Amino acid sequence: MAMKNLFKKKVATLLQQQRESRTVSQSRSSAGSTFGDEEGNKGAQVVLENTYQLGPREDQRFCTKKAEDIIRDNLHSHLTDAEYNSETCKNLTTQITETIKTQIKTELGNNNRFKIVVLVMIGANWGQGARVASRCLWYPQYDRFAQYEYRNESLFAVGIVYGIYYE
């Protein structure tokens, strides 16, 4: 009998934990303020249901042309008068990558289901050939990429943006 009660308590505890993990507190209202009182107590709990949405809607597709334009504009604005130096190019790569990622996410909006991956490579242009390759799991119906190459007298740059749809 004691074993049955212990088992029932354990099951009830696990069910309660499962219910709590499914609830998500709503941290912002439409105006950007938080729910709750001045002491920081959380307000209303919202339970989110699955959408069962397996593909992007027509208005939420990843636009490769806009992404390519963003890459081109950023590479031109950052690298037009730049000379190759390994230290400055290391910092420039990080800066350009973050700028592109931020602009792409702004372009897509808040209600998108795309994971954005941005790769920017900068190298010295000494007349050598260079090949850039990357691999990932791909669902060609929804996943897209955009790329742009830039060259000047002292450096070359390649920018790639992957828009990978996740459910």
C-alpha positions in Angstrom: 0.0 0.0 0.0 2.8 2.4 0.9 4.5 1.5 -2.4 1.3 2.5 -4.3 1.1 5.8 -2.6 4.7 6.6 -3.2 4.2 5.7 -6.9 1.1 7.9 -7.2 3.0 10.8 -5.6 5.9 10.4 -8.0 3.6 10.3 -11.0 1.7 13.4 -9.8 5.0 15.2 -9.3 6.2 14.3 -12.8 2.9 15.4 -14.4 3.1 18.7 -12.5 6.6 19.3 -13.8 5.6 18.4 -17.3 2.7 20.9 -17.1 5.0 23.6 -15.8 7.6 23.1 -18.6 4.8 23.6 -21.2 3.8 27.0 -19.8 5.6 30.0 -20.9 5.3 33.3 -19.1 4.4 36.2 -21.3 7.1 38.7 -20.7 5.9 41.6 -22.9 2.7 43.2 -23.9 2.2 44.8 -27.3 3.5 48.1 -25.9 6.7 46.4 -24.6 5.9 46.5 -20.9 6.0 43.5 -18.7 3.1 41.8 -16.9 3.2 41.6 -13.1 3.5 44.0 -10.2 6.4 46.2 -9.0 8.1 43.4 -7.1 8.8 41.6 -10.3 6.3 38.8 -9.8 5.3 37.2 -13.1 1.8 37.8 -14.5 -0.4 35.6 -16.5 0.8 32.3 -17.8 0.2 31.4 -21.5 0.2 27.9 -22.8 1.5 27.6 -26.4 0.1 24.9 -28.6 1.9 23.3 -31.6 1.1 25.0 -34.9 1.8 21.8 -37.0 3.1 24.1 -39.7 5.5 22.1 -41.8 6.4 24.7 -44.3 6.7 28.5 -44.6 3.8 30.5 -45.7 4.1 32.4 -49.0 4.7 35.7 -47.3 7.4 34.1 -45.0 9.7 32.6 -47.7 13.4 33.4 -47.5 14.1 36.0 -50.3 17.5 35.3 -51.8 17.5 38.5 -53.8 17.1 40.7 -50.8 19.7 38.7 -48.9 22.2 39.1 -51.8 21.5 42.8 -51.9 22.2 43.1 -48.1 25.4 41.1 -48.5 26.6 43.2 -51.4 25.8 46.5 -49.7 27.7 45.5 -46.5 30.7 44.2 -48.3 30.9 47.3 -50.5 30.5 49.7 -47.6 33.0 48.0 -45.3 35.7 47.0 -47.9 35.7 49.6 -50.6 38.9 51.4 -49.4 40.2 48.5 -47.2 43.7 47.1 -47.4 44.4 43.5 -46.4 45.8 43.1 -42.9 45.1 39.9 -41.0 44.3 41.7 -37.7 41.9 44.3 -39.1 40.3 41.7 -41.4 39.6 39.4 -38.5 37.7 42.2 -36.8 36.0 43.3 -40.0 34.8 39.7 -40.6 33.1 39.6 -37.3 31.6 43.1 -37.7 30.3 42.4 -41.2 28.8 39.0 -40.2 26.9 40.5 -37.3 25.6 43.4 -39.4 24.4 41.1 -42.2 22.7 38.8 -39.7 20.9 41.7 -38.0 19.7 43.2 -41.3 18.5 39.8 -42.6 16.6 39.1 -39.4 15.1 42.6 -39.5 14.0 42.0 -43.1 12.4 38.6 -42.3 10.5 40.0 -39.3 9.7 38.5 -35.9 7.3 35.7 -37.0 9.7 33.7 -39.1 10.9 30.2 -38.7 14.3 30.5 -40.4 17.6 29.8 -38.8 20.0 32.3 -40.3 23.7 31.3 -40.7 26.1 33.9 -42.0 29.6 33.2 -43.3 32.0 35.9 -44.3 35.6 35.1 -45.4 38.2 37.7 -46.2 41.6 36.9 -47.7 44.6 38.5 -49.4 44.3 39.0 -53.2 47.8 38.0 -54.4 46.6 36.5 -57.7 46.0 33.0 -56.3 42.9 31.0 -56.7 40.6 30.2 -53.8 37.6 27.9 -53.5 35.1 28.1 -50.7 32.8 25.2 -50.0 30.4 24.3 -47.3 28.0 21.5 -46.6 24.8 21.1 -44.5 21.6 19.1 -44.4 19.3 20.7 -46.8 15.6 20.6 -47.6 15.5 22.2 -51.1 11.8 23.0 -51.1 12.2 25.5 -48.2 15.9 26.1 -47.5 17.7 28.8 -49.4 21.1 30.6 -49.6 22.5 33.7 -51.0 26.1 34.6 -51.8 28.2 37.5 -53.0 31.8 37.8 -53.9 33.8 41.0 -53.6 37.3 41.9 -54.8 39.6 44.9 -54.8 43.4 45.3 -55.4 44.4 43.9 -52.0 41.7 41.5 -50.8 38.8 39.3 -51.7 35.7 38.6 -49.7 32.9 36.0 -49.9 29.7 36.4 -48.0 27.1 33.5 -47.7 23.8 33.6 -45.9 21.8 30.4 -45.3 18.1 30.5 -44.5 17.3 27.1 -43.1 13.6 26.5 -42.2 13.0 24.8 -38.9 9.7 23.6 -37.6 
